[in-house]
Amino acid sequence: MARHDTNAHGAAMHWTLCGNREVKVRSARTDDMSALRRFIDGLSRESRYFRFLSGGQVGDAVISRVLGRHEGRNIALVVTDGDEVVANAVYVVNDADEAEFAVVVADAWQGRGLGRRLIQHLRQLARAEGLRGMRGDVLSENRRMLALMREFGFSTRRTPGDAYTHEVRLSLATTSRESWLARDWFQG
C-alpha cells in the first residue's frame, strides 16, 4: 500500500490501496454522523461484535464517542471512498497517558491492509503526542486481530477476570541506548 500527501498532525491524507484504489484518511467531523451510522449499520454482525463487543444495533451515544466527542487529546479518523466511510480508527488518552485505541474496517475492505495501516498511523500519532503507550481490548475469538497485534509488537494477555477478551499493550517509550544516554546526559 503506497501513501502520499501525508501529515501526522491531522491534515487529510490519500492512501493508494492494492489495485490502485485511492481512499482519503481524515479527522472525523460532527457532520460525519449519518455516514458513520450507515458504515456501522453496514458492518456484518461479526464485525460489529468484534469492534463494539455486541453484534446488535449500535446506539447514537456510541457513534458520538466514535466521532471523538469527548474531552482530551483524542483522535478520531475516518477513511472514505468518495462520500462512503469504509473504515474508522480512534484513540482516547487515558489517565496513564496511554492511547486506548480501536479500529474497524468495512467487510468489503478487509484484507487490503487498511486496518494495518490505520494501526500504524495511530501509533505514529500517539508517539508524536508523546504518549507512553497504546492499549486495547480484543475479543479472544478475534484471532486475526490478535495475530496482527503480536506482529506489531503488542503484548497480549487474557484480561484478568474475563475469559472473553485479551488486553493488548504496546510501550511507545524510546528504548534505544542512544536516546537513553542523550536523555540522561542532558537532564543532569
Stockholm file with secondary structure:
# STOCKHOLM 1.0

chainA/1-188         MARHDTNAHGAAMHWTLCGNREVKVRSARTDDMSALRRFIDGLSRESRYFRFLSGGQVGDAVISRVLGRHEGRNIALVVTDGDEVVANAVYVVNDADEAEFAVVVADAWQGRGLGRRLIQHLRQLARAEGLRGMRGDVLSENRRMLALMREFGFSTRRTPGDAYTHEVRLSLATTSRESWLARDWFQG
#=GR chainA/1-188 SS CEEESCCTTSCCEEEEEGGGEEEEEEECCGGGHHHHHHHHHHSCHHHHHHHHSCSSCCCHHHHHHHTTCSSSSCEEEEEEETTEEEEEEEEEECTTSEEEEEEEECGGGTTSSHHHHHHHHHHHHHHHTTCSEEEEEEETTCHHHHHHHHHTTCEEEECTTCTTEEEEEEECSCCCHHHHHHHHHHTC
#=GC SS_cons         CEEESCCTTSCCEEEEEGGGEEEEEEECCGGGHHHHHHHHHHSCHHHHHHHHSCSSCCCHHHHHHHTTCSSSSCEEEEEEETTEEEEEEEEEECTTSEEEEEEEECGGGTTSSHHHHHHHHHHHHHHHTTCSEEEEEEETTCHHHHHHHHHTTCEEEECTTCTTEEEEEEECSCCCHHHHHHHHHHTC
//
